[in-house]
Amino acid sequence: MDTNKLAAFVDLAQTLSYTETAAHRYTTQATISKQIMAFEKELNVQLIDRSHRQISLTWAGQTILPFAREILGSQNAMMAELNRQQKSRNMALTIHSIPSIAQYKAFNLMASFTHAYPKIDLHFAESETPQLLPSLNQGESDVIFTRLFGESKPEYDTAVIDTDRFVVVMPKGDSLADTEKITIDRLRTHHFLMLDETTNLYQPVMTLLTKANIKPKVVYKGERIDLILGMVSQGMGVSIMMAKSLNTADLSGIVTVPLEPGQTSQLVFMRRKDHHTPASDLFWSYIQP
């Protein structure tokens, strides 16, 4: 049985939308439709009721759904365990991180670890924040580096490496650029350049704006910090970001001003409490103060 068809069916049963499932599966609606029809042909039953504009599961679809989920869960568990065992045997260590790690002490810690333990086979990759915990839970990474805003994660080992705080990034010519600190209410008339929902800064910033009863005039929303900094330097708006995530050395046209009241975040390495390998144990011991 082709598990790609199973996965497409399970996702479609959740979304009831070919468009959403295609987006989740990084493919086209036509491909999802073909996979579902091929799955139906294989089972010799109709799984999806297509007689109305809103699709729904037939009795057969509802019957096999829990079994399909169980099969996929077993496959994922099998692959995760195989991946863990391979890493453990090979002294491999996979670390996934938020894109701005180079701005934090964690990057130097990771680099110095590779020099201290050259036999460790380190694999490093950047990921957007929503993908980090899933990569840890599915065995795709041994350790992640991420940002926390005070939330507790008791099911994980957590090592705090750094702290950070919000600042307002604005053009030097802005009327508020010379102030020592800025309250968010003073940004009410400004245009905003925002990091989007793929980052974990979007929601905290929106919460601050909502509490101040500000509906931001958003000129740009995306995931590229460098583009936002360039737009700020051109006077196209202001942005609210974490101070240490910024590299403003080559941008003389912008300033950063602390936002008050201040909100801090913790930059942490995390790993699952139930998944330790010799390589991750070495790394965990190395990063302790």
Summary of the structure (lengths in Angstrom):
residues: 289
radius of gyration: 23.4
end to end distance: 50.2
largest distance: 71.7
contacts: 853
relative contact order: 0.14
helix: 45%
strand: 25%
